[in-house]
Amino acid sequence: MTLEALPVGKTAQIKEVGGEGALRCRLLDMGLIPGTLVTVIKIAPMGDPIELRLRGYELTIRMEDARKIVLQEEAEEKPKVEETL
């Protein structure tokens, strides 16, 4: 799933940042680094841009750029391990 598909109010972890050259460097410089948690705050009325919260600040990016950011699929809940005596 890419960042553009994340619903408002949901949080996910960045898995991969795509793009090439200057665009990729700009995204990384803005803090969109693999492993970072990102929350969608709101989407503009016409659908572009998208406002995000990450690393303690808010960031607005174009949907075109959000399509280049791959998110970690939600992990299934881990089963509880029973203690053995």
N, C-alpha and C positions, 0 to 999 in steps of 0.2 A: 504494500500500500504506500502511496506517496502522501506527502504533507497536504496537498490540495484536497484529498479525500477525507481527511480527519475532521469529524464533526466539531462544531463549536462546543467548547467546554470540556472536550476530551484531551487527555494527555497521552503522549507516546514517546518512545525513545528513538532518536535518529540512528539509523543503521548505516546509511551511505549517503554521501553528498556527490551528486553528479555534476554535469556541466563541464565545460572545458576552459582552460586558460584563465583569463581575468575574471570571468563570472564565478568559477569555482573558488578562486582565491578570495573574491569578495564575500561569498557566502561563508566561507571558513573564518574570515576576519570578523564577520558579524557575530560569531559564536555558534554557528550552525555546524557543530562538530559531532562526528559519530560518538554515541554514548550519552549525548545531552538529552534531557527531558524537555519536551516542547508542548505547550498548551495553546490551542486555538482560542483566542479571546473573542474575536468577531470577524465577520466578513462584510465588506462594503455592500451597500444595497444593490449595486450593479454586478456584484460577484468578484470584483477585483479592486483593490488589493485585499490581503488577508493580514489580520493583526495577531501576533503571537506573543507569548510570554515564555522566556527562557533565561536561565542564568541570572534571575533577579531583575530583569528589565523587559520592556515591551519593544517589539520590533515589527515593522510593517514591510511586507515584501509582495511582489507581484505574484499572481497565480502561476504565471509561466515559470517563475523561479521555483515556486513551491512544488511543481511537478518534477523537479530534478532532485528532490530530497526524499529518499526512501526511508520508511519507518519500520521499526521492528514489529513484526506481527505480535499481537497480544499473546503472552505466554499463558498456557493453561495452568490452572492452579495445581501446585505440586501436591501429591498425596502425602498425608502425614505418615511419618515413620514411627512405628510402635517401638517402644523401648523393650529390649529383651534383658531379662535379669539372669 
